[in-house]
Amino acid sequence: MFRGRVTEISRPFLDRIGLTQTGNHRVRFEILQQWKSTQSKNTVVITRLTGEACGFPFEERKEYLVYVVTEPRDIQTGICTGTKNIAEAEHEMKQLDELRSHSQKIQ
């Protein structure tokens, strides 16, 4: 999980009749803060195209609290994981900071 800013959204490839080949968006993030991972400063996360498929409606240059699911070939997220706009995540981020601080004291 991380706090990140969207730097790029790759739109899915469309075939000749306008149907998507993948059904996914590839969303590139600049990672601003991490709680549970040692990812690099940037990462790419996959999300579905629609909310019905649990896709998340990311927008470029906006910040989000992103909960991810690691799959063998990629990292995925969506509305079903708890991912949300940073404006809606202040309380959760505070709790995550407190949990991290507490776990560091135990070690």
Summary of the structure (lengths in Angstrom):
residues: 107
radius of gyration: 15.1
end to end distance: 20.8
largest distance: 57.9
contacts: 272
relative contact order: 0.21
helix: 24%
strand: 36%
